Amino acid sequence: MSMPELDWFKSSYSSAQNDDCVEVAVTDQSIHVRDSKDTTRPHFTVGREGWTEFVRFASEN
């Protein structure tokens, strides 16, 4: 099964100086995350439930 082209966008939490940038892409089943400074490196993927738990944890701390 081939992976469809991902529509990447910069996280709203990325630095205004563009030195600490994270990009995300959302699909029906998962969230993909990569470093925008080096998009040739592999990204990581997490399921929607895992992403929701991560965001909840990060916003509480």
N, C-alpha and C positions, 0 to 999 in steps of 0.2 A: 504494500500500500504506500503510495507516495504522499509526502507531506505537502499540503497546499502552501503557497507563498504566504508568509506571515506579514501582517501590517503592524510594523513597529512604531511605537511612539515613546517620547521621553517621559519619564515619571515626573509628576508634579513635585516630588520631593527632591529632585536633582538640584544640585548647586546652581545658583544664578551665574557663577563664573564658568560654568561648563567644564569644571575639572573633576567633578564627582557625579558622573551621569550614569543613570541606569535607564535602559529602555525595556518596555514590556510589549508583548503581543498577546492578544486574547483569542482563544478559540472556544468552541462549544464545550469542550471537555477540560481544557487546561489553560494555564498561564505560563508564558515563556519569558525569561528574564535574561538580559545580556548587558555587558559593559559597552556603552556607546563609543568609548575611545578605541576599542579594538573589536569590531564586529566580525572579524574572521575567526575569533576564538569561539569555541562551543558555548551555547547558551544552556541554561538549565530550565527544566519544565516541572511544574507542580500542578496537581489537580486543583480544581476550584475549591474544594473543601479545605485542603491544606493551605491554599493561599488566603482564604478567609480567616483561618485560625492565625496565620502569620501576621496579617494586617491587624487583627484584633489585639494580639499580643504586643506588636510594635506600637500601637496607638495608646496602649495603657502604660507603657514604660517610657 
